[in-house]
């Protein structure tokens, strides 16, 4: 492939397709060209442009951890033309992938710290890569807590991994669904993420908070974190602005003097407070 | 930039110069009138075509570097297999003959976007293969405001050759780059030495219309004044004509076109004035209102780009004011920003 063309994707084979929830799928992707696969490196927080040839490209994070070599995973909800075409594909089919793009979660800076992950709905994938990254290097971190909420039990993604995390004694996991979204055998919390967070009452001492979710969840969760004493510089999120090129040219993800695709997608709350509210 | 040389060119030598350029394998893109369309248009200039240096061009020569639609990937379906064809680009040596100082200056904004890492090879190859011969403006239009944004009717910024009228039958040719020098060296017999004589040039007077410093100072303060932006953009239809005629605007979309056998991935001009530009899949839109989109247009050109790249995203060509179907005049809007009480 001509590395000179920044718009040229790798060809990827769908090795596994997993139905996560209604309309939500995960693909495990292998590089068709083994050499490219061996040379491919990324870090937690980065994203890519995934394409169905003839339909177009869509932007998703890389949802797998860089500690798991040889493949990448993406999780997406069927919403438009490209994601509908993706959802129609099967194991063995080929898609395009450009990346990795964007900045990273500074995991090296977090050695010896507690990590608190807070995610809502389809926004667990961007944190799942960090969660596995941290769990695979578990000795580098102190307490790991995960709070994950969705509208209903059926909407929770990575259910098989939630079970796995829940069974570990070195992870504190809380799952919650919105009132009315619970199933008869639901053993998790019922309530909105900010309320459950208040109940969890995590210590902000030596702790990094990572928050990803729908805008309304983030908006209501940030004040709770502030009340718990989390500094804006220790609160991280990812911006999900619409993108096309992924390399700082098409102009779509521009927020103030930043391009989310190049300067983000990972930002601290402190950085966001200095940016126009256009995300 | 430092000037390399100064030459004189007789007006009657322009035709022979074109012939030499063509013989050297260069394609000439120059303003000409096209059918009954108003104004002049950049088109490839054949031996029989007539150059029009008098009328303003409706579009800048931007599309010589960033075409309205450009193929950036080609793919084929071979059964279940997908094959990507190498998208190698062979940019033809090209001369843009008759650009205006404002349009040439605007190439800096395009360079900043497409030549920063990772480089865009489609732009880079065309840019490298192109020589820009700019003509100073002998007359200005009421919408022109190059002098208000750092340029001028005889501004050499970005030009390989800058050509200025000095009387009825002669041009002064300033050689600003090696690319420009190569053009002169192709036809040395057509150029005469200009010496050090200070020549009186025929150049338009373009008054300064507003204080750029005040615009830049006021924008960050005005950012959160929703009422101000609402009033500024009340007339805006969101049609994006301003962006499409702008020599600086370079935002684009990427779309696939294909049939069962295969197809192309295309880069197409787009604009921050469009509602769909920023619409999330969830339905959330970070710039959901037209006033926010107008603010983005102004902020990007006069606040973000200067801060990020050290250049203004506007060259004062006035095309947006001429093209706007709702008569939104950029000079009026910028004057209001410069004179706002903050």
Interface residues (C-beta under 8 A of the other chain):
Chain A: X1 X2 X4 X5 X6 X7 X8 X9 X11 X51 X53 X54 X55 X56 X57 X77 X79 X80 X83 X92 X93 X94 X214 X215 X240 X241 X242 X244 X245 X247 X248 X249 X250 X251 X252 X254 X255 X256 X257 X276 X278 X279
Chain B: X72 X73 X75 X77 X80 X81 X82 X84 X86 X87 X88 X113 X114 X116 X118 X119 X120 X121 X223 X250 X251 X252 X253 X254 X255 X256 X257 X258 X259 X262 X263 X265 X267 X270 X272 X277 X278 X279 X280 X281 X282 X284 X286 X287 X292 X296 X299 X300 X303 X304 X307 X308
